[in-house]
Amino acid sequence: MGKRSLAEHMNEAVNYIKHLQTRIKVLGRRRDELKIGTSSLPSLSASSSTSSTSPRVAVHPCFGGVEIVISRGGSVEQGLVLSRLLKILLGQGLTVISCATTQVNGRLVYTIQSEVSDPAWGDFSGLQQILTESLTRFSN
């Protein structure tokens, strides 16, 4: 009693190796996204007055959920928009895991990590469009 059989040890080792292989694939995809990533993430530089005020949204799948990066003109005092964004995400069936706000070159940058409760969910472009339209309305 209390001793585990060789078969149990082998089964656990096989499961662990499968888990590690899955993590390697996920992290490899994430690395590839990050290599390409700077072109797909919202630009943080303000090259013109229109680009410094218009919101930019990038929605990317990440392990078990969605990463959302939003860059918009404004000051920290205008940060009340964040609560509206979080409400939209909750309405889309996402659970917010973490959220960070920073100011770079006069732009507010929100990075939001969300977990997807429905495994069939995958409307990244639809979410990006909803957030972009909402931010445009908030700015006006």
VOMI-425799 format. One record per residue (C-alpha): x, y, z; residue in one letter; residue number from 0. Coordinates in Angstrom, 3 decimals, padded with zeros to 6 digits, m for minus. Example, Ala and Ser with C-alpha at 12.3 -4.5 7.8 and 13.67 -1.06 7.14 Angstrom:
// VOMI-425799
<<012.300,m004.500,007.800>,"a",0>
<<013.670,m001.060,007.140>,"s",1>
***
This chain:
// VOMI-425799
<<000.000,000.000,000.000>,"m",0>
<<001.326,003.452,m000.859>,"g",1>
<<003.680,002.093,m003.513>,"k",2>
<<002.942,002.888,m007.103>,"r",3>
<<003.294,000.363,m009.852>,"s",4>
<<005.754,000.726,m012.687>,"l",5>
<<002.823,001.153,m015.091>,"a",6>
<<001.530,004.138,m013.079>,"e",7>
<<004.967,005.774,m013.170>,"h",8>
<<005.259,005.187,m016.917>,"m",9>
<<001.746,006.527,m017.547>,"n",10>
<<002.499,009.673,m015.536>,"e",11>
<<005.778,010.187,m017.417>,"a",12>
<<004.036,009.818,m020.790>,"v",13>
<<001.358,012.330,m019.778>,"n",14>
<<003.995,014.780,m018.607>,"y",15>
<<005.946,014.457,m021.877>,"i",16>
<<002.735,015.087,m023.860>,"k",17>
<<002.059,018.136,m021.704>,"h",18>
<<005.579,019.463,m022.355>,"l",19>
<<005.244,018.864,m026.122>,"q",20>
<<002.005,020.849,m026.145>,"t",21>
<<003.635,023.695,m024.206>,"r",22>
<<006.580,023.717,m026.647>,"i",23>
<<004.182,024.054,m029.593>,"k",24>
<<002.197,026.838,m027.913>,"v",25>
<<005.314,028.742,m026.897>,"l",26>
<<006.819,028.250,m030.366>,"g",27>
<<003.717,029.774,m031.958>,"r",28>
<<003.821,032.620,m029.451>,"r",29>
<<007.509,033.221,m030.233>,"r",30>
<<006.720,033.316,m033.953>,"d",31>
<<003.883,035.783,m033.309>,"e",32>
<<006.243,037.987,m031.310>,"l",33>
<<008.878,037.873,m034.058>,"k",34>
<<006.269,039.089,m036.532>,"i",35>
<<004.404,040.883,m033.773>,"g",36>
<<005.643,044.414,m033.932>,"t",37>
<<003.934,044.865,m037.277>,"s",38>
<<000.633,043.442,m035.982>,"s",39>
<<000.574,045.293,m032.656>,"l",40>
<<m000.675,048.855,m032.590>,"p",41>
<<002.082,051.311,m033.351>,"s",42>
<<002.967,053.366,m030.315>,"l",43>
<<004.609,056.207,m032.189>,"s",44>
<<002.569,059.244,m033.021>,"a",45>
<<003.510,060.096,m036.601>,"s",46>
<<000.622,062.459,m037.282>,"s",47>
<<m002.115,064.198,m035.383>,"s",48>
<<m004.760,061.789,m036.737>,"t",49>
<<m002.787,058.725,m035.781>,"s",50>
<<m002.186,060.088,m032.296>,"s",51>
<<m005.917,060.436,m031.615>,"t",52>
<<m007.384,057.464,m033.473>,"s",53>
<<m007.611,054.257,m031.433>,"p",54>
<<m005.767,051.122,m032.548>,"r",55>
<<m006.809,047.664,m031.434>,"v",56>
<<m004.998,044.329,m031.818>,"a",57>
<<m006.631,041.070,m030.707>,"v",58>
<<m004.478,037.944,m030.601>,"h",59>
<<m005.099,034.420,m029.375>,"p",60>
<<m002.891,033.388,m026.500>,"c",61>
<<m002.725,030.259,m024.371>,"f",62>
<<m006.259,029.643,m023.114>,"g",63>
<<m007.610,033.004,m024.129>,"g",64>
<<m007.148,036.333,m025.819>,"v",65>
<<m004.616,039.145,m025.546>,"e",66>
<<m005.926,042.593,m026.439>,"i",67>
<<m003.629,045.574,m026.947>,"v",68>
<<m005.293,048.953,m027.348>,"i",69>
<<m003.479,052.179,m028.090>,"s",70>
<<m005.352,055.467,m028.044>,"r",71>
<<m004.631,059.140,m027.697>,"g",72>
<<m005.486,060.738,m024.415>,"g",73>
<<m004.376,061.210,m020.892>,"s",74>
<<m004.629,059.076,m017.788>,"v",75>
<<m007.565,061.268,m016.687>,"e",76>
<<m009.500,059.908,m019.670>,"q",77>
<<m008.870,056.367,m018.421>,"g",78>
<<m012.546,055.855,m017.536>,"l",79>
<<m012.857,054.333,m021.001>,"v",80>
<<m011.158,051.236,m019.582>,"l",81>
<<m014.163,050.300,m017.463>,"s",82>
<<m016.351,050.480,m020.582>,"r",83>
<<m013.927,048.251,m022.477>,"l",84>
<<m013.921,045.675,m019.688>,"l",85>
<<m017.726,045.685,m019.690>,"k",86>
<<m017.707,044.949,m023.435>,"i",87>
<<m015.308,042.042,m022.915>,"l",88>
<<m017.521,040.574,m020.204>,"l",89>
<<m020.485,040.927,m022.554>,"g",90>
<<m018.563,038.919,m025.164>,"q",91>
<<m018.141,036.030,m022.705>,"g",92>
<<m014.515,036.743,m021.808>,"l",93>
<<m013.101,036.714,m018.294>,"t",94>
<<m010.482,039.391,m017.691>,"v",95>
<<m007.404,037.888,m016.040>,"i",96>
<<m005.105,040.902,m016.029>,"s",97>
<<m005.061,044.452,m017.267>,"c",98>
<<m002.231,046.958,m017.468>,"a",99>
<<m002.343,050.578,m018.539>,"t",100>
<<000.645,052.688,m019.436>,"t",101>
<<001.284,055.955,m021.224>,"q",102>
<<003.784,055.951,m024.100>,"v",103>
<<004.502,058.961,m026.311>,"n",104>
<<001.287,060.661,m025.251>,"g",105>
<<m000.850,057.584,m025.934>,"r",106>
<<m002.598,055.333,m023.449>,"l",107>
<<m001.811,051.665,m024.018>,"v",108>
<<m004.044,049.015,m022.465>,"y",109>
<<m002.882,045.404,m022.431>,"t",110>
<<m005.665,043.045,m021.398>,"i",111>
<<m005.328,039.295,m020.902>,"q",112>
<<m008.646,037.458,m021.022>,"s",113>
<<m009.686,033.865,m020.598>,"e",114>
<<m012.257,032.307,m022.907>,"v",115>
<<m014.990,030.350,m021.134>,"s",116>
<<m016.375,028.792,m024.340>,"d",117>
<<m013.738,026.702,m026.180>,"p",118>
<<m015.630,027.245,m029.458>,"a",119>
<<m015.203,031.023,m029.186>,"w",120>
<<m012.792,032.396,m031.724>,"g",121>
<<m014.194,035.611,m033.201>,"d",122>
<<m010.988,037.643,m032.901>,"f",123>
<<m011.673,039.957,m035.839>,"s",124>
<<m015.260,040.552,m034.666>,"g",125>
<<m014.019,041.491,m031.198>,"l",126>
<<m011.400,043.790,m032.716>,"q",127>
<<m014.100,045.538,m034.766>,"q",128>
<<m016.442,045.908,m031.762>,"i",129>
<<m013.668,047.406,m029.623>,"l",130>
<<m012.500,049.757,m032.386>,"t",131>
<<m016.055,051.022,m032.995>,"e",132>
<<m016.647,051.455,m029.259>,"s",133>
<<m013.406,053.379,m028.781>,"l",134>
<<m014.265,055.640,m031.689>,"t",135>
<<m017.647,056.389,m030.079>,"r",136>
<<m016.013,057.026,m026.672>,"f",137>
<<m013.529,059.455,m028.250>,"s",138>
<<m016.253,061.583,m029.828>,"n",139>
***
